[in-house]
Amino acid sequence: MDMAISEITLVVFTTIAPAGAVGYVFLAAAILLTRDDAVAKRLSAYLVIPLLLALAGLIASATHLGTPANALYVLTGIGRSPLSNEVVAAAVFLAFGGAAWIFSFGHRRRDAFSSFGLGFAALTALAFVGFVARAYSVETIPTWNSPIAPLTLWANAFASGPAVALFAYACADVMAPRRFALFACGAGACALVANVALLALEWQSLGAIVTTVARATDLVPLHPFAIAAFAVLCTVGMTLCFLSATHRRFAALAKHRVRAAWCALGIVCVLAGCFAVRFSFYAMYMTWGV
């Protein structure tokens, strides 16, 4: 528990930054697939939402470096340090994602170049999530060094990312196509179920990790409750986001920003659930020497 509290900024980073990255991917897909240039342009303006989430996570993680001068040491480890790789991947995603967002303001109609740029930015977002997921596979930390750990981060990202994309629809005052909303929420629901299963397997595997002075399960006695909180909060949050993006009653209140407010509440619920299991992940920190 002390470890999780001391690394709270990294908990925030691994919760909201992947959510922003996957949210960018879903929103980019919605923009590329829509046939209405006016809708695409309106949605493009709100690409800033997932970008700000990812940027906020990166800023939170930077406080872990202690002093700004330490950022220079991060750059020297590119290629061999997982931390350096994820920071560079974040910078690349924010650069290309931000460029695609800014570029959208100067063009009324989409062209092949802007579509390619947006698609490439989405790929950098996925690469960023991949580098974050791999950063915690440390051989000296048996509770983290398992195939399950990176998968749980991916599942967290896909459980929360669709809600971010639907929030952009609500902010843009555009009704999300029902097929897209169903696909986004379906992907989030699948990620939720997969993550619950992965977290349950992770909890079972902790029972076999024992040192001379500690048992891994003793570090996170509330882990099952964190899994339950994740399942409940994400279900409630995704339901709110889906209704606010597609339901006619919410659409009637759109001019009062009620849809966006409900969707924002849904995102808070989803991220709170993801935060709970990420906090539990950091709390299970244990080296072979402990």
C-alpha positions as CSV (number, residue, x, y, z in Angstrom):
1,M,0.0,0.0,0.0
2,D,2.8,2.4,0.8
3,M,4.3,1.8,-2.6
4,A,1.1,2.6,-4.4
5,I,0.7,5.9,-2.4
6,S,4.3,6.9,-3.1
7,E,3.8,6.2,-6.8
8,I,0.4,7.8,-7.0
9,T,1.5,10.0,-10.0
10,L,2.3,6.8,-11.9
11,V,-1.0,5.3,-11.0
12,V,-2.7,8.5,-12.5
13,F,-0.4,8.3,-15.6
14,T,-1.2,4.6,-16.3
15,T,-4.9,5.3,-15.8
16,I,-5.6,8.4,-17.9
17,A,-2.9,8.4,-20.5
18,P,-3.8,5.1,-22.1
19,A,-7.5,6.1,-21.9
20,G,-6.7,9.2,-23.8
21,A,-4.7,7.3,-26.4
22,V,-7.3,4.7,-27.1
23,G,-10.0,7.4,-27.0
24,Y,-8.1,9.2,-29.7
25,V,-8.1,5.9,-31.8
26,F,-11.8,5.5,-31.5
27,L,-12.5,9.1,-32.3
28,A,-10.1,9.1,-35.2
29,A,-11.9,6.0,-36.6
30,A,-15.3,7.8,-36.2
31,I,-14.0,10.8,-38.1
32,L,-12.5,8.7,-40.9
33,L,-15.6,6.6,-41.3
34,T,-18.2,9.4,-41.4
35,R,-19.3,10.6,-44.8
36,D,-20.4,14.0,-43.5
37,D,-17.5,16.5,-43.8
38,A,-19.2,18.9,-41.5
39,V,-19.6,16.3,-38.8
40,A,-16.0,15.2,-39.3
41,K,-14.7,18.7,-38.9
42,R,-16.8,19.2,-35.8
43,L,-15.5,16.0,-34.2
44,S,-11.9,16.8,-35.2
45,A,-12.0,19.9,-33.1
46,Y,-12.6,17.7,-30.1
47,L,-9.6,15.5,-30.7
48,V,-8.1,17.8,-28.1
49,I,-10.0,15.9,-25.4
50,P,-8.1,12.6,-25.6
51,L,-4.9,14.6,-26.3
52,L,-5.3,16.5,-23.1
53,L,-5.9,13.3,-21.1
54,A,-2.7,11.8,-22.4
55,L,-0.8,15.0,-21.8
56,A,-2.1,15.3,-18.3
57,G,-1.0,11.8,-17.6
58,L,2.5,12.5,-19.0
59,I,2.8,15.6,-16.8
60,A,1.7,13.6,-13.8
61,S,4.4,11.0,-14.5
62,A,7.0,13.7,-14.9
63,T,6.7,14.5,-11.2
64,H,8.1,11.0,-10.6
65,L,11.5,12.2,-12.0
66,G,12.1,14.4,-9.0
67,T,13.6,17.4,-10.8
68,P,13.2,18.6,-14.4
69,A,16.9,18.0,-15.0
70,N,16.3,14.3,-14.7
71,A,14.3,14.4,-17.9
72,L,17.6,14.6,-19.8
73,Y,18.7,11.3,-18.3
74,V,15.5,9.8,-19.6
75,L,16.5,10.7,-23.2
76,T,19.8,8.9,-22.8
77,G,18.1,5.6,-22.3
78,I,16.1,5.4,-25.5
79,G,16.1,1.8,-26.9
80,R,17.3,0.1,-23.7
81,S,15.2,1.7,-21.0
82,P,11.4,0.9,-20.9
83,L,10.8,4.3,-19.1
84,S,12.7,6.2,-21.9
85,N,10.8,4.3,-24.6
86,E,7.4,5.1,-23.2
87,V,8.2,8.8,-22.7
88,V,9.5,9.0,-26.3
89,A,6.4,7.1,-27.5
90,A,4.2,9.6,-25.6
91,A,6.0,12.5,-27.2
92,V,5.6,11.0,-30.7
93,F,1.9,10.4,-30.2
94,L,1.3,13.9,-28.8
95,A,3.3,15.4,-31.7
96,F,1.5,13.6,-34.5
97,G,-1.9,13.6,-32.7
98,G,-1.6,17.3,-32.0
99,A,-0.5,18.0,-35.6
100,A,-3.5,16.2,-37.0
101,W,-5.8,18.1,-34.7
102,I,-4.3,21.5,-35.6
103,F,-4.3,20.6,-39.3
104,S,-8.1,19.9,-39.2
105,F,-8.8,23.6,-38.5
106,G,-7.4,24.7,-41.8
107,H,-9.4,22.4,-44.1
108,R,-13.1,22.3,-44.7
109,R,-13.0,19.0,-46.5
110,R,-11.0,16.0,-45.8
111,D,-8.3,14.8,-48.2
112,A,-6.0,11.8,-48.5
113,F,-3.2,13.6,-46.7
114,S,-5.3,14.6,-43.6
115,S,-6.9,11.2,-43.5
116,F,-3.4,9.5,-43.6
117,G,-2.1,11.9,-40.9
118,L,-5.0,11.1,-38.6
119,G,-4.7,7.4,-39.2
120,F,-0.9,7.5,-38.6
121,A,-1.5,9.5,-35.4
122,A,-3.9,6.7,-34.2
123,L,-1.2,4.1,-34.8
124,T,1.3,6.1,-32.7
125,A,-1.4,6.2,-29.9
126,L,-1.6,2.4,-30.0
127,A,2.3,2.2,-30.0
128,F,2.3,4.4,-27.0
129,V,0.0,2.2,-25.0
130,G,2.1,-0.8,-26.0
131,F,5.3,0.8,-24.6
132,V,3.5,1.7,-21.4
133,A,2.2,-1.8,-21.0
134,R,5.8,-3.3,-21.4
135,A,7.4,-0.8,-19.1
136,Y,6.5,-2.8,-16.0
137,S,7.9,-6.2,-16.9
138,V,10.8,-6.2,-14.5
139,E,12.5,-9.5,-13.7
140,T,13.3,-8.5,-10.1
141,I,9.6,-7.8,-9.4
142,P,7.9,-11.2,-9.7
143,T,4.4,-9.7,-9.0
144,W,4.7,-7.5,-12.1
145,N,6.8,-9.7,-14.3
146,S,4.1,-11.8,-15.8
147,P,2.2,-12.0,-19.2
148,I,-0.9,-10.8,-17.4
149,A,0.4,-7.4,-16.3
150,P,0.7,-5.8,-19.7
151,L,-2.6,-7.3,-20.8
152,T,-4.5,-5.7,-17.9
153,L,-3.2,-2.3,-18.9
154,W,-4.4,-2.9,-22.5
155,A,-7.8,-4.0,-21.2
156,N,-8.0,-0.9,-18.9
157,A,-7.2,1.3,-21.9
158,F,-9.9,-0.3,-24.1
159,A,-12.4,-0.3,-21.2
160,S,-12.0,3.5,-20.8
161,G,-11.1,4.8,-24.3
162,P,-14.5,4.4,-25.9
163,A,-16.1,6.5,-23.2
164,V,-13.6,9.3,-24.1
165,A,-14.6,9.1,-27.7
166,L,-18.3,9.3,-26.9
167,F,-17.7,12.3,-24.6
168,A,-16.2,14.1,-27.6
169,Y,-19.5,13.4,-29.5
170,A,-21.5,14.9,-26.6
171,C,-19.2,18.0,-26.4
172,A,-19.4,18.4,-30.2
173,D,-23.3,18.4,-29.9
174,V,-23.4,15.5,-32.5
175,M,-25.5,12.4,-32.0
176,A,-23.2,9.4,-32.3
177,P,-24.4,6.9,-34.9
178,R,-26.0,4.0,-33.1
179,R,-23.7,1.5,-34.8
180,F,-20.6,3.3,-33.7
181,A,-21.9,3.8,-30.2
182,L,-22.8,0.1,-30.0
183,F,-19.4,-0.9,-31.4
184,A,-17.5,1.4,-29.0
185,C,-19.5,0.3,-25.9
186,G,-19.3,-3.3,-27.1
187,A,-15.5,-3.0,-27.3
188,G,-15.4,-1.4,-23.9
189,A,-17.6,-4.2,-22.4
190,C,-15.4,-6.9,-23.9
191,A,-12.4,-5.2,-22.5
192,L,-14.1,-5.0,-19.1
193,V,-15.0,-8.7,-19.0
194,A,-11.5,-9.6,-20.2
195,N,-9.9,-7.4,-17.6
196,V,-12.0,-8.9,-14.8
197,A,-10.9,-12.4,-15.9
198,L,-7.2,-11.3,-16.2
199,L,-7.3,-9.6,-12.8
200,A,-8.8,-12.7,-11.2
201,L,-6.0,-14.9,-12.7
202,E,-3.5,-12.4,-11.5
203,W,-5.0,-12.6,-7.9
204,Q,-4.7,-16.4,-8.1
205,S,-1.1,-16.3,-9.3
206,L,-0.1,-14.0,-6.4
207,G,-0.7,-16.9,-4.0
208,A,2.3,-18.7,-5.4
209,I,4.7,-15.8,-5.0
210,V,6.3,-16.0,-1.5
211,T,9.6,-14.8,-0.2
212,T,11.2,-15.6,3.2
213,V,9.4,-12.6,4.8
214,A,6.3,-11.8,2.8
215,R,3.5,-13.3,0.7
216,A,2.3,-11.4,-2.3
217,T,-1.4,-11.7,-1.5
218,D,-0.8,-10.0,1.9
219,L,0.3,-6.8,0.1
220,V,-3.1,-6.4,-1.6
221,P,-5.8,-8.0,0.6
222,L,-8.4,-5.7,-1.0
223,H,-7.6,-6.7,-4.6
224,P,-10.8,-8.6,-5.0
225,F,-12.8,-5.5,-3.9
226,A,-10.8,-3.4,-6.4
227,I,-11.8,-5.8,-9.2
228,A,-15.5,-5.6,-8.1
229,A,-15.3,-1.8,-8.0
230,F,-13.7,-1.8,-11.5
231,A,-16.5,-3.9,-12.9
232,V,-19.4,-1.9,-11.3
233,L,-18.0,1.6,-12.0
234,C,-17.0,0.8,-15.6
235,T,-20.5,-0.7,-16.2
236,V,-22.2,2.4,-14.8
237,G,-19.9,4.7,-16.6
238,M,-20.2,3.1,-20.0
239,T,-24.0,3.0,-19.7
240,L,-24.1,6.7,-19.0
241,C,-21.8,7.5,-21.9
242,F,-23.9,5.3,-24.3
243,L,-27.2,6.9,-23.2
244,S,-25.8,10.4,-23.4
245,A,-24.4,9.8,-26.9
246,T,-27.4,8.1,-28.5
247,H,-30.6,8.6,-26.4
248,R,-33.2,11.1,-27.7
249,R,-34.1,12.5,-24.3
250,F,-30.5,13.5,-23.8
251,A,-30.3,14.9,-27.3
252,A,-33.3,17.2,-26.5
253,L,-31.2,18.7,-23.6
254,A,-28.0,19.0,-25.6
255,K,-28.2,22.8,-25.9
256,H,-27.9,22.9,-22.1
257,R,-24.8,20.7,-22.2
258,V,-26.7,18.1,-20.1
259,R,-25.5,15.3,-22.4
260,A,-21.9,16.3,-22.0
261,A,-22.3,16.5,-18.2
262,W,-23.8,13.0,-18.0
263,C,-21.1,11.7,-20.3
264,A,-18.4,13.4,-18.2
265,L,-19.8,11.7,-15.1
266,G,-19.6,8.4,-17.0
267,I,-16.0,9.0,-17.8
268,V,-15.3,9.8,-14.1
269,C,-16.9,6.5,-13.1
270,V,-14.9,4.5,-15.7
271,L,-11.6,6.1,-14.8
272,A,-12.3,5.7,-11.1
273,G,-12.7,1.9,-11.7
274,C,-9.5,1.8,-13.7
275,F,-7.7,3.8,-11.1
276,A,-8.8,1.3,-8.4
277,V,-7.1,-1.7,-10.2
278,R,-4.0,0.3,-11.2
279,F,-3.6,1.4,-7.6
280,S,-3.9,-2.2,-6.5
281,F,-1.3,-3.2,-9.1
282,Y,1.3,-0.7,-7.7
283,A,0.4,-1.9,-4.2
284,M,1.5,-5.4,-5.0
285,Y,5.1,-4.3,-5.6
286,M,7.5,-6.9,-4.2
287,T,11.1,-7.7,-5.1
288,W,12.8,-11.0,-4.5
289,G,14.8,-9.4,-1.8
290,V,11.7,-8.3,0.3
